[in-house]
Amino acid sequence: MASLTLIISSIFGALPVGLWLIFFLWQDIKKPEPKRWILILFLLGMLITPLVYFLENFYLKIISYEEAAASLFMTIIVYLGIAVIEELAKFFSTALILRKNKFFDEAIDAMIYLIILSLGFGVVENILVVYEGIKNGGYLLNAMSVLSLRFIGANLLHTLSSGIIGYFWALRLLKGKKNYLYLGIFLSILLHWFFNLAIILFGGELVLFLSLVLFLAAVFLLWAFDILKQIEKPIRYI
């Protein structure tokens, strides 16, 4: 029964991520990345998820999460730390695997590869959510409802935050100024932290405002894609 639940969870958990993957790969249709490297980055995103969870749990133990949860200030610190861990893990994993990669030669590739890895990270979260929901006696219909919320919430947040880093990373590689990358990482962490913190503190009360935040971030990301598509200057990441 457990194996069947895992199979069902994997199928349905991959659906929303698959839709985002198709959408963002379409942004690079002019010169698509090799399927082998798309798969490598996606699997890497899945593989780093347990490590990220370990680091987050270790972080929560250090700051005594159960006691910290009673304090607004410490709650802010908790979710800031989680955002930092996840965004840095996604970026450094991508940067490491792409080192000396001859296919990493266009500015737009920085966004594409980071987003692919973030979707691999997101699919594991989706599978766990569905699996736990079914395992604890929930109905698949309820799990699908949760996934639909993750599609326009957590999954989109991962792609947007990674895409933001990717855009500024591309500028750093094009212009040789590290400040671009630092700015991208800062904005990515800020978006991730603010969204999660607002959900925890206010729940559905700010759903319209948070939807607007994600919409504006998505608009920025699409604009960034258009900007990088027009850049013909090759990048060299060694």
C-alpha positions in Angstrom: 0.0 0.0 0.0 2.8 2.4 0.9 4.5 1.8 -2.5 1.2 2.5 -4.3 0.8 5.7 -2.3 4.3 6.7 -3.3 3.6 6.1 -7.0 0.4 8.1 -6.9 2.1 10.9 -4.9 5.0 11.0 -7.5 2.6 11.2 -10.4 0.5 13.9 -9.0 3.4 15.7 -7.4 5.1 16.0 -10.7 2.2 17.4 -12.6 2.4 21.1 -11.5 6.2 21.1 -11.7 5.9 19.6 -15.2 3.7 22.5 -16.4 6.1 25.1 -15.1 9.0 23.3 -16.6 7.4 23.3 -20.1 6.6 27.0 -19.7 10.1 28.1 -18.8 11.8 25.8 -21.3 9.7 27.5 -23.9 11.5 30.8 -23.0 14.7 29.3 -24.4 13.2 27.6 -27.5 15.5 29.5 -29.9 18.6 27.6 -28.6 17.4 25.0 -26.2 19.7 23.4 -23.7 20.7 19.7 -24.2 18.1 17.3 -22.7 20.9 15.6 -20.8 21.7 18.7 -18.9 18.1 19.6 -18.3 17.7 16.2 -16.7 21.0 16.5 -14.7 19.9 19.9 -13.2 16.4 18.6 -12.4 17.8 15.5 -10.7 20.3 17.6 -8.8 17.5 19.7 -7.5 15.8 16.6 -6.2 19.0 15.2 -4.7 19.9 18.3 -2.7 16.4 18.4 -1.1 17.3 16.0 1.7 20.5 18.0 2.4 18.5 21.2 2.5 16.0 19.7 4.9 18.9 18.4 7.1 20.5 21.9 7.2 17.1 23.5 8.0 16.4 21.0 10.9 19.9 21.6 12.2 19.3 25.4 12.1 15.9 25.0 13.9 17.6 23.0 16.6 20.3 25.6 17.1 17.8 28.4 17.6 15.4 26.3 19.7 12.5 26.5 17.2 9.8 25.5 19.6 10.7 28.3 22.0 11.3 30.7 19.2 7.9 30.2 17.7 6.3 32.1 20.6 8.3 35.2 19.6 7.5 37.4 16.6 11.1 38.4 16.3 12.4 34.9 16.4 9.7 33.8 13.9 11.1 36.4 11.5 14.6 35.0 12.1 13.5 31.4 11.6 12.0 32.1 8.1 14.8 34.3 7.1 17.3 31.5 7.9 15.2 29.0 5.9 15.1 31.3 2.9 18.8 31.8 3.1 19.6 28.1 3.3 17.3 27.2 0.3 18.3 30.0 -2.0 22.1 29.6 -1.4 21.8 25.8 -1.7 20.0 26.1 -5.1 22.5 28.7 -6.4 25.7 27.0 -5.3 24.6 23.6 -6.5 23.8 25.0 -9.9 27.1 27.0 -10.1 29.1 24.0 -9.1 27.6 21.6 -11.6 27.9 24.1 -14.5 31.5 24.9 -13.9 33.4 24.4 -17.2 30.2 23.4 -18.9 30.5 24.3 -22.6 26.7 24.4 -23.0 26.5 27.2 -20.4 27.3 29.8 -23.0 24.3 32.2 -23.2 23.2 34.8 -20.7 19.7 33.3 -20.6 21.1 29.9 -19.6 21.8 31.2 -16.1 18.1 31.7 -15.5 17.0 28.4 -17.3 19.4 26.1 -15.4 18.6 27.7 -12.0 14.9 27.4 -12.6 15.2 23.8 -13.7 17.1 22.9 -10.5 14.5 24.7 -8.4 11.7 22.7 -10.0 13.5 19.5 -9.2 13.6 20.8 -5.6 9.9 21.6 -5.7 8.8 18.2 -7.1 10.2 16.5 -4.0 8.2 18.9 -1.8 5.1 18.2 -3.8 5.5 14.4 -3.5 6.0 14.6 0.2 2.9 16.8 0.6 0.7 14.4 -1.3 2.2 11.3 0.3 1.7 12.6 3.8 -1.8 13.7 3.0 -2.9 10.3 1.6 -1.0 8.5 4.3 -2.8 10.4 7.1 -6.2 9.4 5.7 -6.8 12.3 3.4 -8.4 12.0 0.0 -6.6 12.4 -3.3 -9.0 15.2 -4.2 -7.8 17.1 -1.1 -4.2 16.5 -2.2 -5.0 17.9 -5.6 -6.4 21.0 -4.0 -3.2 21.4 -2.1 -1.2 20.9 -5.2 -3.2 23.5 -7.1 -2.3 26.0 -4.3 1.4 24.9 -4.5 1.3 25.4 -8.3 0.5 29.1 -7.9 2.3 29.4 -4.6 5.3 27.5 -3.4 6.3 26.0 -6.8 6.0 29.4 -8.5 7.9 31.0 -5.6 10.8 28.6 -6.1 11.0 29.4 -9.8 10.7 33.1 -9.3 13.3 33.4 -6.6 15.8 31.2 -8.6 15.0 33.1 -11.8 15.8 36.4 -10.1 19.2 35.1 -9.0 19.7 33.7 -12.5 19.1 37.1 -14.1 21.6 38.9 -11.9 24.1 36.1 -12.2 23.9 36.5 -16.0 24.6 40.2 -15.6 27.5 39.4 -13.3 29.0 37.0 -16.0 28.4 39.6 -18.8 29.7 42.6 -17.0 32.2 41.1 -14.5 30.8 42.9 -11.5 30.1 40.7 -8.4 27.6 43.2 -7.0 25.0 42.1 -9.6 25.1 38.6 -8.2 25.0 39.8 -4.6 21.9 41.9 -5.4 20.2 39.0 -7.1 20.8 36.7 -4.1 19.5 39.4 -1.7 16.3 40.0 -3.7 15.7 36.3 -4.1 16.0 35.7 -0.3 13.9 38.8 0.4 11.0 37.5 -1.8 11.2 34.0 -0.4 11.4 35.1 3.2 8.6 37.7 2.8 6.2 35.3 1.1 6.7 32.5 3.6 6.6 34.8 6.6 3.4 36.4 5.4 1.7 33.0 4.9 2.7 31.9 8.4 1.6 35.1 10.2 -1.5 36.0 8.2 -2.6 32.9 6.4 -5.2 33.5 3.8 -5.9 37.1 4.9 -3.2 38.4 2.5 -3.9 36.1 -0.3 -4.7 38.9 -2.8 -1.7 40.9 -1.8 0.7 37.9 -2.0 -0.8 37.0 -5.3 0.0 40.5 -6.5 3.6 40.2 -5.2 4.1 36.9 -7.1 2.4 38.4 -10.2 4.8 41.4 -10.2 7.8 39.1 -9.6 6.6 37.0 -12.6 6.3 40.1 -14.8 9.9 41.0 -13.8 11.0 37.5 -14.7 9.4 37.5 -18.1 10.9 41.0 -18.7 14.3 39.6 -17.7 14.0 36.7 -20.1 13.2 39.1 -22.9 16.3 41.2 -22.0 18.6 38.3 -22.0 17.2 36.8 -25.2 18.4 39.9 -27.0 22.0 39.6 -25.8 24.1 37.8 -28.3 27.4 38.2 -26.4 28.5 34.8 -25.2 29.3 34.2 -21.6 32.2 32.1 -20.3 31.9 30.6 -16.9 35.1 28.8 -15.9 
